[in-house]
């Protein structure tokens, strides 16, 4: 890969988008503003006036079809960043906030896998968030478009929503509270249409994950979290492994092998049989896995302290071809939102020393670092904000909650090229770039070389299953873009490592 050329392309695109953004300032919508119902009903002149204003506000709500569409010169990255009380959508070139939407309670976000939409986990529902960026295949090239982002009223409801996984053109939403898997055609996601999902059930409710194929077959974790199984399109079990204690996280490799993390290694499924890659320790938990589109190596977190009192300072580099695990020493503590992959497969770790560490994916050698922020300490509760990283092509987006900021890093030159202050402390981050995704469009013909989904990095950007066993200190961070495996960053506190 010509790394310099890729950087120049990315920066040129960013410059074009900055110019475009300057012409569209003020396009952010306000359709998520809540009405003060008390003011509406107050029987005073002021109350009547407030009621009239509220009615006007309702009249001004933006309908999905009313948004203007703009043709773009290429893929346009949009970032979804959660914060206390809502979610903001940022332009990936300017870092301008294009829309900030209210949401109830603690919210999580994952890319949906189609290159355009996100799913916001809000209460007991997955809610569709339109990032407002997409591409349409046209022969041997794509046309790209943007519109204003929009938090829709389209939801898929169920108890304890967890992992979001997209694979083979199919999205799968997993509900930990009842073990249901809601699967749907990624190409059908639309801000104006309800999601028509097929529902399947695991053996019992549990904190788990599922991958559904286009033919209806599926991979799913076992209810006792001892491993996983594969079922054919008729729902008949055809393969099972119980050799993966504490199963968590999920990622898809370029050859479509599915991987999940265990408390003593990684479990692989190649479509026919399971293979266990042993860590060689009695307890060595790999709860989050991050793939790369052109590599057989998976990046994983690596927890050696079963009591979770000692921080993680090494990462696991799992080679699916040699079935070996190489360790890379970060030299500082990190957590489930700290990991991503670079443009050439390198492991990226944003650690508590405030540095972005670069580690060779094959040898585990520490090859470079960049100071991003001051030193920080992981908060005690997994829901609390901490620095997070997402990668799109050769650009890394790194949040800094303490400073209410976001940093944009050119990974080829390893330098900060843009920063922005925010009006909130950023928590989770996901990215989409509008590129057509294989399996989603009938017209898809492979995309230009280099036009890969960011994945991320969602989503499989390697589900950043931040281990969120909802209760375990791990979280749901999905990041596999192409395949929707958007790094589930579910922090598991007891395994909140979604």
N, C-alpha and C positions, 0 to 999 in steps of 0.2 A: 504494500500500500504506500502511495506517495503521501507521507504525513503532512508535508508542507503544503501540498496542493489542496488537501482536505481542509486544512486550516484556512487557507485563503478563500476557498469556496464558502465555508461557514461564515467567515467574517464579511464577505461580500453580501451574502444573503442577509446577514444581520443588519448591515448598513441599509440595504434596500427596504427592509422591514421598518427600520427606524424612520426613514423618510415617509413611508406609508402611514406609520402610526401618527406622525406629526399632523398629517392631514385629517386624521380621524379622531382627534382628541375629543374627549367628552362623550364618547359613544357608549360608555358604560351605562347599563340599565339600572333602574331603581325599582324594579318590579317586585323586589323582595321586602320592601318596607312594610312593616306591620302597622295596622291601624289601631289607634287607641279607642277601643270600644266604649270606654267610660266617657270619653269626650263626645262620642257620637250621641250618647243617650242623655247627656246632661241637659236639663230643661232650662237653659239660659240662652241669652243672645249669643254669648261666646260659644256655648255648646252647639247651637245651631250652625254657627259659622264653621266650627271644627268639623261638624258632620258633613257640611257641604264640601269642605276641603278634602275630607276622606273620600267622598263620592267621586270628586274629580280625580283623586289619586287612583281609584279603582278604574276609572275610565281610561287612564293613561297607562295601565298595565300593558306591557309589551307581549303580544302573542308571538309564538314561534314563527309563524308565517309572515309576520310584519317586519321582521328584521331584514335589513339590507344585506345583500350578498356582494362581496368584492372579489374580483379575480386577483390572485397573488402570483408573484413571479416564481414561486417554488414552495416547498413545504414550509409551513409556518408553525413554529412550536408554541404551544400554550401550556402553562403550568397551573395546576390546581393546588392551592396551599390552604390547609385548614388552620383555624385559630379558634380561640375561645369564643363560641357563639356563631361561628359561620365558616365560610369557605370563600377564598378569593381566587380569581382567575387572572393570571399575569401573562403579558406578552413575553415570549421567550427571547426576543432580541433586545427590547428596550427595558424589560422588567417593569413596565407600567401596569398598574392594576386596571384591568379592563372591566371587571365586575366584582362586587363583593356582596355575597348573599347570606342572609341570616339562616341559621339552622339550630335545631334544638339539641341541647346537651353536648356530650362529648361526641365529636364526629370524626370519621376516618374517610380516607379517599383512596381509590384505586383506579387506574386506567381500565376502561372496559375491554380493550383489546382490538377495537375497530379503527384506531388511529384518530378518532374524533371525540368520543364520549368518555366520561368518568362515571363511576358509581360512588355516591356519597353514602356512607353507612351512618344512618341517623336513627337512633332509637331502635325499633324493631322493624327496620325497613332498609332496603337498598333504594336510593333515589337517583334518578338519572340526571347527570349534569352535562350539558352540551358545551364542549370546549370551543366550538365555533371555528374549527379548522378541518378541512377535508380535501381529498383529491379524487379526481374522476379519471380512470384509465381511458386513454383515447389512442388506440392502435399501439404504437411503440413508445408512447410517452404519456404523461399525465397532465391534467389541468388541475390547478389548485385554487381553492377559494377560502374565504373567511367571512365570518359574520360575528355579531356580538355574542358572547357567551350567555348561557341561560340555565338557571337551576329550574328544572321542570317539576311538574306535579306527578310525573310518571314514577311509580314505585313497584317494587316486588316485596311483599311483606312476609314476615315470619319471625320466630323467636331467635334472638342472638345471631344476627347476620355476621358471617365471618369472612371466609376467603372468596375472592373473585378470580376465576381462571378462564382464560380464553385459549382455545386450541382447535386447530383444524376448522376454523370458521364458526366454531360453536362456543358460546359463553356459558359458564356454569357458576351459579351463586350457591354457596353452601351455608345452611343455617345450622349452627351448633345446637340450638335448643331443641330441635326435633329430628336432626339428621337428614333433612330434605335437601335434595339437589334440584335446583330449578335451572334448566338448560334452555337456550334460545339461539336462534340464528343471529350471528353478529351483524349481518347485513340488514337486519330488520330494525335495528335501533334507530329511533326517530323521536325528536322532541314533541311530535304531535300524535304519536301512536302508542297505545298501551302495549306492553311487552307480552307476547304470547309465548309462554314457557311450558315445557314439558316437565313434569315432576316425577322424580324417583326418590326412593328412600334407602338409606343405609340400614344395616341390621339394627342399630340403636343410635340414639342421639349421642353425639360426642363432638369435641373440638377437632374438626377434621378438614379434609379437602378432597375435591373430586375433579377429574379431568374427563370431559365428554368428547367423543369423536363424532365426526359427521355421520357415520353409519349408526350411531346410537349406542355403540359400545362405550364402556367407561372404566376408568381407573378410580378407585376410592380407598380411603384409609379404613382400617378396621376399628370397630367401636371400642375395643379395649386398648387401642393405640399400640398394639404389638406389631403392626405391619400394615400390609395393603393387599388388595385383591383386584382382579380384572374380570369384568363381566361382558359377555357378548351382547349383541343388539337385542336379544330376547331376554336379557336379564339373568342369564345363566352364568354362574361362576365358572371360569375356565382356568384361572391361575390364582394362587394365593401364597403369601409369605408371612410368617409370624416371626421373622428374624430381625425386626426393626423396633426395639423398645422405645417408647416415647415418640413415635413417628410424628414428624412435623415438617412444615415447609414443603415446597414442591417446585420443580423446574423442569423444563423440557430442553433436551440437547438438540443440536442440529440434525441428528439422525432420527429424531422423534422419540428417542428413549426418554422415559419419565423417571425422574429421580426424586426421592424424598429423604429427609434427614432422620437420623436415629441418635440414640444416646450412646452409640458405640460405632458410628460410621455412617454409611449412606447405602440406601437400597435402590437398585436400578431395575427398571422393567423395559425390555426391548420390544415389546409387543407380543412376545410369546412366553418368555420366562423371566423369573426374577434372579438377580445376582446381588450378593451382599459384598460391599467393599468395607473391610474392617478397619477401624481406627487403631487397633492395637492397644487400647486402654480399656480398663474396666468401665470407666465412665468418660466419655469424650463426646459431648452433645453437639451435634451439628443441626441447628434448628432452622436455618435460613440458607437458601442456595441461590446463587446468581450465575446464570449461564452467559455465554457469548455466542453470537450467531455463527462464528467461524472457528469455534474451538471445542475440543472434546473435554476440556477442563471446566469444572464447576468451582466457583468460589463459595466457601461457606464460613460461617462463624464457628468458633471452636471453644467450647466451655468445658473446663476440666474440673471445676469445683461444683459438686452436686448440690451443695448448700447455697451456692450463688453468693458467697461472701467475698470471693476473690474475683477481680475483673478479668475479662478476656483480653489477652495481649498477643495471641497468635491467631492466624487464619488458616483454614484448611483449603488446600488446592487439590481437588478430587479429579483424577484422570480416569475417565470412563473407559478408555481404551486399554490402558495398562492395569486398571483396577488398583491403583495405588493412591495414597494420600500423602502429599508433601505439605509440610508446615512452613508458614512464613511468619517471621517474628516482626510485629509492628513496632515494638519498643515502647508502646503506650497503651493505655486502656481504651477500649471502644465498645460499642453496643450494637444492637440489632438494626439501627437505622444508619449505621456508619459505612455500609459496604456498597460497592458498585463495580462495574467493569468499564475499562477504557476502550478506545477505538481499536486497539490491537489485542484485546483480551487481557491486558494487564489488570491486576487487582488494585482497587482503589479503596483506601480506608481513611475516613476523617476521624481522627482520634482526639482524646481529651487533652493532648498537648497543643491543640489548635492547628495541627498540621494535616495536610492531605498527603498521605503516604502512598507511594507507588511501588508495587511488588510484582516481580516477574511471575507469570502464571505457571511456568514449568519448573523453575528451580526454587521458588520461594524467596529469592534474593531481594533484599530491599534496595531498589535502584534509584529512587529519587523522593523528594518531599518538597512541599510548599507551605509556608506559613499562611494560614487563612484568617485566623482569629486568635484571641487570647485563650489561655487555658480555660477549660471548663470541667465541670463534674456532672456525671450522669445523675439525674434526679432519682429519688427513691421510688416514685410511682411511675409505672411504664406509660401512663397516659400523659404525663407532663412533657412539655416540649423539650427537645434536645436537638442538636444539629443533625441534619439529614442531608443525603446526597441523592441526586438523580442525574443520569447522563443521557444526552441525546447526541448521537454521532460523536464528535470530538469536543463537545461542550459539557462541562459539569456544572450543575446548579447546586449550591450548598447553602443551607439556611443557617442563620445564627440567631437563635431566639433571644439570647441575653441582650443583643444589640438591636433587636427587631430589624434584621437586615437579611439580604440574600446576595450571594456572590456568584459571579459567572466566571468560570475558569476555562481557558483554552488548554486542553490536555496535551496538545502537540508541543506547544511552547512552554507549558506548565507555568502559566502566569494568569493573574486575575485581570480580566479585560473589561469588566463592568460590575458595579455594585449598586444596590438600591436600598434605601431605608423604607421600612413599612410602618403602617399605623397599628400594627399588631405583632404579637410574638408568634412567628410561624411554627407550626407543629409538623403535620405530615405533608409530604409533597409528592405529586405524581405528574407525569408529562405525557402529552400526545403531540404529534407533529403533522397530522393530516395525511400521511402517506397511505395509499391503498394497501390493504392487508390481504395476503393470499387466503383464499377461502371465503372472503367476505363479498367480493365482487366477481360476477361471472366474466367480466371483461379483463380481469387481472391477468397480466402476461409476464409477471416477474419483476416489473419495475426496473428502472435503470440501475446499472451497477452503482452501488454506493447509496441507493435510495432504500435503505433499510429502515424498518421501524426502529424507534429508539431503543429498543430493547434488549429495562428500561431496561428501570429502569423496566415495562409493566413493560411485559404489561411486560416466550416467557422471559421477561427481563429477569427472570429468576424470581419467582415469587419471593418477595422480600417478606416472607412470612415472618414478620417480626415476632413471631411467637407470641401469639396472643391467645393463649389458651383461655383467654379471658380469665385471667386470674393468675397466670403464670408469668411471668414477666417477659413476655415476648410479644410481639405485636403483629399486626397484619400488614405487612408491607409488600404488596405485589408489584413486581416491576417487569414484566416481560412484555414488551410491546408487541412484537409481531404476533406472538402466539398468545398474547394476552396474559402471559404469565408475567404479571407485573410485579415482581418481587413482593411477595406478600410479606409485609413487614409487620407481622402480628407478634407483638411481644408477648411472650408467655410468661406470665408470672408464675404461673403454676403451669404455665405453658401458654402464656398469652403470646404466642409467637406466631400469629397467623402469618 
